[in-house]
Amino acid sequence: MKKKRSLKRIFELYDEILRLPHKAEIHRELQDEDDLFLLLVYSDMLGIPNPAFYYTLELYPYILEKFHEWHLRMGMEKSPLDGIRCC
């Protein structure tokens, strides 16, 4: 039984060693994907036509918490939207 645990621990350690160099890259890719999604959702408020605006309105309460972090990452010091004040 102890041998199985140690073998399992070795496999977990090996897996972690293989993933380690790619963690930052994966995090950056996920963040870029999230930024693109938020841009798509808020695009109509920013003046970019969005044909799915009516359907994305339902998402605003869920993504409003992320808005402040997003506009700072995009290089906007203050909120670009009049209706949303976060700063």
Sequence and secondary structure as in RCSB ss.txt:
>XXXX:A:sequence
MKKKRSLKRIFELYDEILRLPHKAEIHRELQDEDDLFLLLVYSDMLGIPNPAFYYTLELYPYILEKFHEWHLRMG
MEKSPLDGIRCC
>XXXX:A:secstr
 HHHHHHHHHHHHHHHHHHGGGHHHHHHHHHHHHHHHHHHHHTTTTT   TTHHHHGGGHHHHGGGHHHHHHHTT
 SS S SS    
